[in-house]
Amino acid sequence: MSAAVRERADHFILTHHIYGAPVFDPHGHKLATLKGLVIDWPTKTACFAVLSTDGFLGAGKDCRPVPLDLLKPNGPGPGYVTDIEAARLAEGPCFGDSEGPGREAQFWAAVRDYYSVSESPEEYSVRHLPEIPA
């Protein structure tokens, strides 16, 4: 294991540990369930969290992507916290659980715009999302 990997090992997280984790609003009320992550494959960067507000682990419900940098670990408690209010999340961009969001750059840019998260070359760019094979 390289020294760089050893130094950052405490930052690593297995995705199966976050799937189904609760997400709390600023007041400590459960807002949603973390359903998954959207990964920019060329940069190997997780960019969005996919949240679901109903159902067992969100099965069959709407998926609400939010920029991943809006979620923070819930200190010693379970799950994650966000400053997003329930009404704002409910009015935000979404896609059906069975249909998926597609990979149109405009959709992902709209998610970032809706939540007022600026884009920078060091963070994430929707221009790098891979194309869906025909």
Wavefront OBJ file of the C-alpha trace (Angstrom):
o trace
v 0.000 0.000 0.000
v 1.417 3.371 -0.979
v 2.056 6.086 1.602
v -0.595 8.290 -0.043
v -3.224 5.550 0.297
v -2.247 4.889 3.932
v -2.528 8.602 4.753
v -6.030 8.837 3.259
v -7.382 5.446 4.358
v -9.529 7.062 7.046
v -11.366 8.922 4.257
v -12.390 5.738 2.427
v -15.922 4.388 2.744
v -17.515 1.264 1.320
v -20.631 2.104 -0.660
v -22.626 -0.753 0.866
v -22.175 0.995 4.230
v -23.967 4.114 2.996
v -26.764 2.479 1.003
v -29.922 2.871 3.062
v -28.351 5.375 5.465
v -30.712 8.035 6.834
v -30.298 11.660 5.788
v -31.438 14.287 8.296
v -32.535 17.875 7.721
v -31.070 20.821 9.665
v -33.580 20.209 12.489
v -32.627 16.555 13.017
v -35.707 15.099 11.319
v -35.245 12.253 8.888
v -35.471 13.757 5.425
v -34.628 10.851 3.142
v -32.727 7.622 2.662
v -29.446 7.513 0.764
v -30.098 5.266 -2.193
v -26.822 5.513 -4.062
v -24.097 7.634 -5.567
v -23.539 8.993 -9.059
v -19.921 8.549 -10.083
v -18.055 10.423 -12.788
v -16.248 7.403 -14.147
v -13.343 9.103 -15.968
v -12.287 10.974 -12.819
v -13.481 8.240 -10.423
v -15.251 10.937 -8.400
v -18.564 10.555 -6.593
v -20.492 13.699 -7.499
v -24.115 13.255 -6.458
v -26.011 11.440 -3.735
v -29.321 9.905 -4.803
v -31.940 10.315 -2.086
v -35.343 8.678 -1.730
v -38.040 9.931 0.603
v -40.334 6.866 0.754
v -40.412 3.091 0.627
v -38.013 0.412 1.785
v -34.616 1.752 0.715
v -36.504 3.863 -1.786
v -37.820 0.972 -3.872
v -40.232 2.163 -6.558
v -40.125 5.820 -5.534
v -38.735 9.013 -6.990
v -35.005 9.529 -6.793
v -33.749 12.977 -5.878
v -30.113 13.671 -6.736
v -28.266 16.261 -4.684
v -24.644 17.370 -4.984
v -22.630 15.130 -2.707
v -20.856 18.070 -1.122
v -24.194 19.050 0.515
v -24.116 15.942 2.739
v -21.964 15.714 5.851
v -21.476 12.800 8.265
v -23.892 12.975 11.199
v -21.121 13.248 13.794
v -21.330 10.279 16.147
v -24.891 9.524 14.986
v -26.007 7.380 12.067
v -26.261 8.615 8.505
v -25.758 12.082 7.128
v -27.051 15.635 7.603
v -27.802 18.336 5.069
v -28.957 21.936 5.133
v -31.601 21.118 2.518
v -35.150 21.614 3.809
v -37.820 18.984 3.003
v -39.838 21.351 0.785
v -36.768 22.269 -1.257
v -35.859 18.619 -1.764
v -39.450 17.783 -2.770
v -39.453 20.521 -5.428
v -36.004 19.656 -6.785
v -34.943 17.673 -9.831
v -35.922 14.014 -9.730
v -36.192 10.872 -11.806
v -38.182 7.678 -11.443
v -36.560 4.750 -9.706
v -37.185 2.451 -12.666
v -36.234 4.883 -15.425
v -32.937 6.317 -14.266
v -31.821 9.870 -14.908
v -30.029 9.435 -18.205
v -26.718 11.120 -18.614
v -27.616 14.385 -20.247
v -25.236 17.082 -19.101
v -28.137 19.533 -18.834
v -29.867 17.418 -16.161
v -26.809 17.272 -13.913
v -26.070 20.964 -14.464
v -29.685 21.713 -13.484
v -29.240 19.756 -10.243
v -26.142 21.776 -9.340
v -27.866 25.038 -10.327
v -30.997 24.210 -8.318
v -28.951 23.680 -5.171
v -26.693 26.677 -5.979
v -23.514 24.637 -6.010
v -20.852 26.118 -8.250
v -18.832 24.001 -10.558
v -15.062 24.103 -10.617
v -12.499 22.129 -12.629
v -11.124 20.620 -9.416
v -14.534 19.352 -8.315
v -16.796 17.946 -10.968
v -17.873 18.748 -14.450
v -20.951 17.361 -16.149
v -19.007 17.584 -19.385
v -17.117 14.444 -18.306
v -20.090 12.128 -17.849
v -19.672 9.094 -20.084
v -22.052 8.565 -22.961
v -24.607 5.765 -22.786
v -23.722 3.116 -25.422
v -26.363 2.791 -28.128
l 1 2 3 4 5 6 7 8 9 10 11 12 13 14 15 16 17 18 19 20 21 22 23 24 25 26 27 28 29 30 31 32 33 34 35 36 37 38 39 40 41 42 43 44 45 46 47 48 49 50 51 52 53 54 55 56 57 58 59 60 61 62 63 64 65 66 67 68 69 70 71 72 73 74 75 76 77 78 79 80 81 82 83 84 85 86 87 88 89 90 91 92 93 94 95 96 97 98 99 100 101 102 103 104 105 106 107 108 109 110 111 112 113 114 115 116 117 118 119 120 121 122 123 124 125 126 127 128 129 130 131 132 133 134
